[in-house]
Amino acid sequence: MGGLQSSAEVVNMWALERTQYDWNNPGFSEQTGHFTQVVWQGTGSVGCGVANCPNGWFVVCQYSAPGNVDEEYPQNVAQAVSGTDLTAGIPS
């Protein structure tokens, strides 16, 4: 995974996208799409697969229920409480 050691590190990397999220203009962007899906209000579970391919590691995830729905960002992506651990419960 390009130097990443665990699935928790991948999710943490996605969570760090929150620093680029425009809270004043909620919506999708390529820079924050992983973050918004992970914290989407209706998302209750995530299943991921990892493959080591010749060009590098690939991580593919499916979310239930899916998010990143246009026009629904303000009510589904809330600002985190300081100190929130988005990787809690993720096996390393």
A tleap script that builds the chain and sets N, CA, C and O, in Angstrom:
source leaprc.protein.ff14SB
mol = sequence {
  NMET GLY GLY LEU GLN SER SER ALA GLU VAL
  VAL ASN MET TRP ALA LEU GLU ARG THR GLN
  TYR ASP TRP ASN ASN PRO GLY PHE SER GLU
  GLN THR GLY HIE PHE THR GLN VAL VAL TRP
  GLN GLY THR GLY SER VAL GLY CYS GLY VAL
  ALA ASN CYS PRO ASN GLY TRP PHE VAL VAL
  CYS GLN TYR SER ALA PRO GLY ASN VAL ASP
  GLU GLU TYR PRO GLN ASN VAL ALA GLN ALA
  VAL SER GLY THR ASP LEU THR ALA GLY ILE
  PRO CSER
}
set mol.1.N position { 0.826 -1.180 0.000 }
set mol.1.CA position { 0.000 0.000 0.000 }
set mol.1.C position { 0.871 1.243 0.000 }
set mol.1.O position { 0.596 2.221 0.695 }
set mol.2.N position { 1.909 1.181 -0.785 }
set mol.2.CA position { 2.756 2.350 -0.914 }
set mol.2.C position { 3.403 2.764 0.388 }
set mol.2.O position { 3.543 3.959 0.650 }
set mol.3.N position { 3.806 1.799 1.221 }
set mol.3.CA position { 4.403 2.126 2.500 }
set mol.3.C position { 3.414 2.095 3.652 }
set mol.3.O position { 3.812 2.165 4.814 }
set mol.4.N position { 2.124 1.989 3.338 }
set mol.4.CA position { 1.123 1.888 4.400 }
set mol.4.C position { 1.173 0.483 4.980 }
set mol.4.O position { 1.339 -0.490 4.245 }
set mol.5.N position { 1.031 0.375 6.283 }
set mol.5.CA position { 1.220 -0.893 6.960 }
set mol.5.C position { -0.068 -1.616 7.327 }
set mol.5.O position { -0.023 -2.795 7.679 }
set mol.6.N position { -1.224 -0.939 7.257 }
set mol.6.CA position { -2.452 -1.589 7.702 }
set mol.6.C position { -3.673 -0.920 7.091 }
set mol.6.O position { -3.593 0.182 6.549 }
set mol.7.N position { -4.807 -1.611 7.189 }
set mol.7.CA position { -6.065 -1.028 6.715 }
set mol.7.C position { -6.419 0.214 7.522 }
set mol.7.O position { -7.007 1.154 6.988 }
set mol.8.N position { -6.068 0.224 8.799 }
set mol.8.CA position { -6.338 1.408 9.626 }
set mol.8.C position { -5.579 2.618 9.091 }
set mol.8.O position { -6.091 3.737 9.128 }
set mol.9.N position { -4.368 2.400 8.597 }
set mol.9.CA position { -3.604 3.516 8.030 }
set mol.9.C position { -4.267 4.058 6.770 }
set mol.9.O position { -4.248 5.266 6.531 }
set mol.10.N position { -4.855 3.176 5.962 }
set mol.10.CA position { -5.565 3.621 4.758 }
set mol.10.C position { -6.745 4.489 5.157 }
set mol.10.O position { -6.932 5.573 4.605 }
set mol.11.N position { -7.548 4.023 6.114 }
set mol.11.CA position { -8.709 4.797 6.554 }
set mol.11.C position { -8.262 6.110 7.194 }
set mol.11.O position { -8.904 7.142 6.996 }
set mol.12.N position { -7.182 6.083 7.949 }
set mol.12.CA position { -6.663 7.311 8.550 }
set mol.12.C position { -6.236 8.307 7.467 }
set mol.12.O position { -6.462 9.510 7.604 }
set mol.13.N position { -5.622 7.807 6.397 }
set mol.13.CA position { -5.235 8.664 5.286 }
set mol.13.C position { -6.482 9.318 4.675 }
set mol.13.O position { -6.472 10.508 4.361 }
set mol.14.N position { -7.545 8.538 4.512 }
set mol.14.CA position { -8.796 9.092 3.986 }
set mol.14.C position { -9.369 10.111 4.961 }
set mol.14.O position { -9.875 11.152 4.540 }
set mol.15.N position { -9.298 9.827 6.245 }
set mol.15.CA position { -9.829 10.756 7.252 }
set mol.15.C position { -9.083 12.084 7.223 }
set mol.15.O position { -9.675 13.131 7.484 }
set mol.16.N position { -7.804 12.054 6.913 }
set mol.16.CA position { -7.016 13.285 6.855 }
set mol.16.C position { -7.465 14.217 5.729 }
set mol.16.O position { -7.114 15.397 5.720 }
set mol.17.N position { -8.241 13.686 4.777 }
set mol.17.CA position { -8.785 14.535 3.710 }
set mol.17.C position { -9.695 15.621 4.281 }
set mol.17.O position { -9.967 16.615 3.607 }
set mol.18.N position { -10.167 15.443 5.513 }
set mol.18.CA position { -11.068 16.436 6.123 }
set mol.18.C position { -10.416 17.813 6.193 }
set mol.18.O position { -11.113 18.827 6.216 }
set mol.19.N position { -9.090 17.855 6.227 }
set mol.19.CA position { -8.407 19.151 6.283 }
set mol.19.C position { -8.565 19.928 4.980 }
set mol.19.O position { -8.339 21.138 4.951 }
set mol.20.N position { -8.953 19.245 3.898 }
set mol.20.CA position { -9.141 19.893 2.604 }
set mol.20.C position { -10.617 20.136 2.288 }
set mol.20.O position { -10.943 20.767 1.282 }
set mol.21.N position { -11.508 19.637 3.145 }
set mol.21.CA position { -12.945 19.760 2.870 }
set mol.21.C position { -13.394 21.200 3.077 }
set mol.21.O position { -13.028 21.834 4.067 }
set mol.22.N position { -14.188 21.716 2.139 }
set mol.22.CA position { -14.694 23.086 2.211 }
set mol.22.C position { -16.034 23.082 2.943 }
set mol.22.O position { -17.082 22.871 2.331 }
set mol.23.N position { -15.995 23.316 4.250 }
set mol.23.CA position { -17.208 23.281 5.073 }
set mol.23.C position { -18.182 24.390 4.687 }
set mol.23.O position { -19.376 24.279 4.963 }
set mol.24.N position { -17.695 25.452 4.057 }
set mol.24.CA position { -18.564 26.553 3.641 }
set mol.24.C position { -19.245 26.284 2.304 }
set mol.24.O position { -20.182 26.991 1.933 }
set mol.25.N position { -18.783 25.272 1.581 }
set mol.25.CA position { -19.359 24.898 0.296 }
set mol.25.C position { -19.398 23.373 0.212 }
set mol.25.O position { -18.641 22.780 -0.557 }
set mol.26.N position { -20.276 22.726 1.000 }
set mol.26.CA position { -20.287 21.265 1.082 }
set mol.26.C position { -20.597 20.619 -0.265 }
set mol.26.O position { -21.473 21.070 -1.002 }
set mol.27.N position { -19.866 19.563 -0.568 }
set mol.27.CA position { -20.080 18.832 -1.805 }
set mol.27.C position { -18.919 17.908 -2.093 }
set mol.27.O position { -17.980 17.794 -1.304 }
set mol.28.N position { -18.999 17.247 -3.240 }
set mol.28.CA position { -17.974 16.284 -3.626 }
set mol.28.C position { -16.772 16.986 -4.239 }
set mol.28.O position { -16.913 17.977 -4.956 }
set mol.29.N position { -15.590 16.460 -3.948 }
set mol.29.CA position { -14.373 16.826 -4.674 }
set mol.29.C position { -13.475 15.595 -4.698 }
set mol.29.O position { -13.558 14.742 -3.814 }
set mol.30.N position { -12.628 15.507 -5.700 }
set mol.30.CA position { -11.708 14.371 -5.793 }
set mol.30.C position { -10.737 14.330 -4.619 }
set mol.30.O position { -10.231 13.264 -4.270 }
set mol.31.N position { -10.473 15.483 -4.010 }
set mol.31.CA position { -9.535 15.550 -2.890 }
set mol.31.C position { -10.154 15.085 -1.576 }
set mol.31.O position { -9.425 14.760 -0.639 }
set mol.32.N position { -11.486 15.046 -1.486 }
set mol.32.CA position { -12.128 14.719 -0.204 }
set mol.32.C position { -13.196 13.634 -0.305 }
set mol.32.O position { -13.917 13.395 0.663 }
set mol.33.N position { -13.310 12.981 -1.445 }
set mol.33.CA position { -14.363 11.984 -1.648 }
set mol.33.C position { -14.289 10.776 -0.730 }
set mol.33.O position { -15.320 10.230 -0.338 }
set mol.34.N position { -13.066 10.349 -0.380 }
set mol.34.CA position { -12.942 9.222 0.555 }
set mol.34.C position { -13.451 9.640 1.932 }
set mol.34.O position { -14.219 8.919 2.569 }
set mol.35.N position { -13.013 10.808 2.375 }
set mol.35.CA position { -13.422 11.313 3.689 }
set mol.35.C position { -14.936 11.422 3.794 }
set mol.35.O position { -15.526 10.927 4.754 }
set mol.36.N position { -15.574 12.069 2.812 }
set mol.36.CA position { -17.022 12.280 2.918 }
set mol.36.C position { -17.780 10.959 2.922 }
set mol.36.O position { -18.806 10.847 3.594 }
set mol.37.N position { -17.299 9.953 2.188 }
set mol.37.CA position { -17.975 8.659 2.201 }
set mol.37.C position { -17.805 7.960 3.542 }
set mol.37.O position { -18.757 7.375 4.059 }
set mol.38.N position { -16.613 8.012 4.109 }
set mol.38.CA position { -16.358 7.349 5.396 }
set mol.38.C position { -17.236 7.929 6.503 }
set mol.38.O position { -17.723 7.186 7.355 }
set mol.39.N position { -17.445 9.252 6.502 }
set mol.39.CA position { -18.218 9.885 7.581 }
set mol.39.C position { -19.684 10.117 7.218 }
set mol.39.O position { -20.431 10.669 8.025 }
set mol.40.N position { -20.109 9.710 6.026 }
set mol.40.CA position { -21.492 9.910 5.590 }
set mol.40.C position { -22.449 9.357 6.644 }
set mol.40.O position { -22.292 8.221 7.089 }
set mol.41.N position { -23.425 10.147 7.038 }
set mol.41.CA position { -24.304 9.803 8.160 }
set mol.41.C position { -24.933 8.416 8.032 }
set mol.41.O position { -25.022 7.699 9.029 }
set mol.42.N position { -25.365 8.023 6.851 }
set mol.42.CA position { -26.054 6.745 6.684 }
set mol.42.C position { -25.151 5.546 6.519 }
set mol.42.O position { -25.636 4.415 6.486 }
set mol.43.N position { -23.846 5.759 6.412 }
set mol.43.CA position { -22.931 4.639 6.224 }
set mol.43.C position { -22.735 3.914 7.547 }
set mol.43.O position { -22.253 4.488 8.524 }
set mol.44.N position { -23.120 2.637 7.560 }
set mol.44.CA position { -23.009 1.853 8.781 }
set mol.44.C position { -21.942 0.786 8.716 }
set mol.44.O position { -21.467 0.314 9.748 }
set mol.45.N position { -21.558 0.398 7.496 }
set mol.45.CA position { -20.519 -0.618 7.372 }
set mol.45.C position { -19.730 -0.404 6.085 }
set mol.45.O position { -20.220 0.165 5.110 }
set mol.46.N position { -18.498 -0.881 6.123 }
set mol.46.CA position { -17.580 -0.752 4.999 }
set mol.46.C position { -16.887 -2.094 4.814 }
set mol.46.O position { -16.401 -2.684 5.779 }
set mol.47.N position { -16.839 -2.570 3.590 }
set mol.47.CA position { -16.100 -3.783 3.267 }
set mol.47.C position { -15.030 -3.446 2.248 }
set mol.47.O position { -15.318 -2.803 1.239 }
set mol.48.N position { -13.797 -3.871 2.495 }
set mol.48.CA position { -12.689 -3.512 1.605 }
set mol.48.C position { -11.927 -4.752 1.155 }
set mol.48.O position { -11.833 -5.747 1.872 }
set mol.49.N position { -11.394 -4.659 -0.041 }
set mol.49.CA position { -10.495 -5.673 -0.568 }
set mol.49.C position { -9.179 -5.017 -0.930 }
set mol.49.O position { -9.151 -3.862 -1.356 }
set mol.50.N position { -8.093 -5.745 -0.764 }
set mol.50.CA position { -6.761 -5.212 -1.040 }
set mol.50.C position { -6.048 -6.182 -1.971 }
set mol.50.O position { -6.089 -7.396 -1.771 }
set mol.51.N position { -5.390 -5.631 -2.995 }
set mol.51.CA position { -4.632 -6.469 -3.922 }
set mol.51.C position { -3.270 -5.840 -4.186 }
set mol.51.O position { -3.155 -4.630 -4.382 }
set mol.52.N position { -2.245 -6.680 -4.188 }
set mol.52.CA position { -0.896 -6.239 -4.535 }
set mol.52.C position { -0.689 -6.558 -6.008 }
set mol.52.O position { -0.520 -7.720 -6.377 }
set mol.53.N position { -0.701 -5.533 -6.849 }
set mol.53.CA position { -0.574 -5.679 -8.296 }
set mol.53.C position { 0.786 -5.155 -8.752 }
set mol.53.O position { 1.474 -4.478 -7.988 }
set mol.54.N position { 1.178 -5.461 -9.990 }
set mol.54.CA position { 2.485 -4.995 -10.475 }
set mol.54.C position { 2.678 -3.479 -10.379 }
set mol.54.O position { 3.800 -3.011 -10.183 }
set mol.55.N position { 1.594 -2.710 -10.517 }
set mol.55.CA position { 1.703 -1.249 -10.458 }
set mol.55.C position { 1.541 -0.694 -9.052 }
set mol.55.O position { 1.598 0.521 -8.864 }
set mol.56.N position { 1.344 -1.544 -8.072 }
set mol.56.CA position { 1.190 -1.085 -6.690 }
set mol.56.C position { -0.007 -1.715 -6.014 }
set mol.56.O position { -0.658 -2.603 -6.566 }
set mol.57.N position { -0.284 -1.250 -4.825 }
set mol.57.CA position { -1.403 -1.752 -4.041 }
set mol.57.C position { -2.695 -1.061 -4.458 }
set mol.57.O position { -2.706 0.140 -4.732 }
set mol.58.N position { -3.789 -1.830 -4.505 }
set mol.58.CA position { -5.107 -1.276 -4.787 }
set mol.58.C position { -6.032 -1.621 -3.637 }
set mol.58.O position { -6.090 -2.769 -3.194 }
set mol.59.N position { -6.749 -0.629 -3.160 }
set mol.59.CA position { -7.735 -0.815 -2.102 }
set mol.59.C position { -9.081 -0.413 -2.681 }
set mol.59.O position { -9.245 0.706 -3.165 }
set mol.60.N position { -10.050 -1.331 -2.631 }
set mol.60.CA position { -11.392 -1.071 -3.141 }
set mol.60.C position { -12.367 -1.315 -2.001 }
set mol.60.O position { -12.298 -2.342 -1.326 }
set mol.61.N position { -13.280 -0.362 -1.787 }
set mol.61.CA position { -14.242 -0.494 -0.691 }
set mol.61.C position { -15.669 -0.300 -1.185 }
set mol.61.O position { -15.926 0.468 -2.112 }
set mol.62.N position { -16.575 -1.003 -0.553 }
set mol.62.CA position { -18.010 -0.841 -0.769 }
set mol.62.C position { -18.613 -0.365 0.548 }
set mol.62.O position { -18.251 -0.850 1.620 }
set mol.63.N position { -19.529 0.582 0.454 }
set mol.63.CA position { -20.127 1.191 1.636 }
set mol.63.C position { -21.606 0.882 1.684 }
set mol.63.O position { -22.283 0.893 0.656 }
set mol.64.N position { -22.117 0.604 2.884 }
set mol.64.CA position { -23.544 0.373 3.074 }
set mol.64.C position { -24.009 1.255 4.221 }
set mol.64.O position { -23.536 1.113 5.348 }
set mol.65.N position { -24.877 2.107 3.955 }
set mol.65.CA position { -25.452 2.536 2.691 }
set mol.65.C position { -24.487 3.501 2.005 }
set mol.65.O position { -23.737 4.219 2.666 }
set mol.66.N position { -24.517 3.509 0.649 }
set mol.66.CA position { -23.620 4.406 -0.066 }
set mol.66.C position { -23.942 5.868 0.190 }
set mol.66.O position { -25.076 6.222 0.514 }
set mol.67.N position { -22.941 6.701 0.042 }
set mol.67.CA position { -23.117 8.140 0.242 }
set mol.67.C position { -22.589 8.925 -0.933 }
set mol.67.O position { -22.659 8.471 -2.076 }
set mol.68.N position { -22.057 10.109 -0.655 }
set mol.68.CA position { -21.575 11.023 -1.684 }
set mol.68.C position { -22.667 11.303 -2.716 }
set mol.68.O position { -22.437 11.219 -3.922 }
set mol.69.N position { -23.853 11.636 -2.219 }
set mol.69.CA position { -25.006 11.928 -3.066 }
set mol.69.C position { -25.115 13.442 -3.233 }
set mol.69.O position { -25.193 14.183 -2.252 }
set mol.70.N position { -25.117 13.892 -4.496 }
set mol.70.CA position { -25.238 15.333 -4.767 }
set mol.70.C position { -26.422 15.925 -4.023 }
set mol.70.O position { -27.454 15.276 -3.853 }
set mol.71.N position { -26.262 17.144 -3.588 }
set mol.71.CA position { -27.291 17.926 -2.890 }
set mol.71.C position { -27.590 17.428 -1.474 }
set mol.71.O position { -28.432 18.016 -0.796 }
set mol.72.N position { -26.925 16.360 -1.004 }
set mol.72.CA position { -27.206 15.827 0.330 }
set mol.72.C position { -26.021 15.960 1.292 }
set mol.72.O position { -26.054 15.403 2.389 }
set mol.73.N position { -24.992 16.682 0.898 }
set mol.73.CA position { -23.804 16.819 1.742 }
set mol.73.C position { -24.057 17.571 3.047 }
set mol.73.O position { -23.607 17.118 4.099 }
set mol.74.N position { -24.764 18.705 3.015 }
set mol.74.CA position { -24.919 19.463 4.272 }
set mol.74.C position { -25.542 18.653 5.406 }
set mol.74.O position { -25.142 18.815 6.558 }
set mol.75.N position { -26.505 17.791 5.113 }
set mol.75.CA position { -27.163 17.031 6.167 }
set mol.75.C position { -26.487 15.689 6.463 }
set mol.75.O position { -26.900 14.996 7.394 }
set mol.76.N position { -25.463 15.304 5.699 }
set mol.76.CA position { -24.829 14.000 5.895 }
set mol.76.C position { -23.348 14.032 6.251 }
set mol.76.O position { -22.795 13.014 6.667 }
set mol.77.N position { -22.701 15.178 6.097 }
set mol.77.CA position { -21.281 15.308 6.442 }
set mol.77.C position { -21.173 16.398 7.497 }
set mol.77.O position { -21.168 17.589 7.187 }
set mol.78.N position { -21.087 15.967 8.747 }
set mol.78.CA position { -21.032 16.914 9.869 }
set mol.78.C position { -19.590 17.094 10.324 }
set mol.78.O position { -18.772 16.181 10.205 }
set mol.79.N position { -19.290 18.267 10.840 }
set mol.79.CA position { -17.951 18.493 11.381 }
set mol.79.C position { -17.731 17.593 12.591 }
set mol.79.O position { -18.611 17.433 13.437 }
set mol.80.N position { -16.544 17.012 12.653 }
set mol.80.CA position { -16.213 16.085 13.731 }
set mol.80.C position { -15.963 16.823 15.034 }
set mol.80.O position { -15.511 17.968 15.055 }
set mol.81.N position { -16.267 16.137 16.102 }
set mol.81.CA position { -15.917 16.627 17.425 }
set mol.81.C position { -14.412 16.447 17.575 }
set mol.81.O position { -13.873 15.422 17.156 }
set mol.82.N position { -13.741 17.395 18.147 }
set mol.82.CA position { -12.296 17.325 18.321 }
set mol.82.C position { -11.895 16.018 18.997 }
set mol.82.O position { -12.468 15.628 20.015 }
set mol.83.N position { -10.907 15.352 18.418 }
set mol.83.CA position { -10.402 14.117 18.996 }
set mol.83.C position { -11.104 12.862 18.515 }
set mol.83.O position { -10.778 11.768 18.978 }
set mol.84.N position { -12.069 12.984 17.592 }
set mol.84.CA position { -12.777 11.816 17.079 }
set mol.84.C position { -11.808 10.909 16.332 }
set mol.84.O position { -11.045 11.376 15.486 }
set mol.85.N position { -11.837 9.611 16.641 }
set mol.85.CA position { -10.975 8.630 15.986 }
set mol.85.C position { -11.786 7.893 14.937 }
set mol.85.O position { -12.607 7.041 15.275 }
set mol.86.N position { -11.563 8.213 13.655 }
set mol.86.CA position { -12.307 7.572 12.582 }
set mol.86.C position { -11.849 6.149 12.327 }
set mol.86.O position { -12.511 5.421 11.588 }
set mol.87.N position { -10.742 5.731 12.912 }
set mol.87.CA position { -10.244 4.377 12.682 }
set mol.87.C position { -10.588 3.429 13.826 }
set mol.87.O position { -10.160 2.275 13.809 }
set mol.88.N position { -11.341 3.880 14.806 }
set mol.88.CA position { -11.698 3.018 15.941 }
set mol.88.C position { -12.440 1.784 15.445 }
set mol.88.O position { -13.389 1.899 14.669 }
set mol.89.N position { -12.021 0.629 15.880 }
set mol.89.CA position { -12.681 -0.617 15.524 }
set mol.89.C position { -12.209 -1.234 14.223 }
set mol.89.O position { -12.712 -2.287 13.830 }
set mol.90.N position { -11.262 -0.616 13.549 }
set mol.90.CA position { -10.756 -1.156 12.288 }
set mol.90.C position { -9.559 -2.045 12.586 }
set mol.90.O position { -8.611 -1.611 13.241 }
set mol.91.N position { -9.597 -3.304 12.104 }
set mol.91.CA position { -8.448 -4.181 12.354 }
set mol.91.C position { -7.214 -3.680 11.620 }
set mol.91.O position { -7.312 -3.182 10.498 }
set mol.92.N position { -6.066 -3.808 12.245 }
set mol.92.CA position { -4.833 -3.333 11.598 }
set mol.92.C position { -4.194 -4.422 10.769 }
set mol.92.O position { -3.151 -4.199 10.156 }
savepdb mol mol.pdb
quit
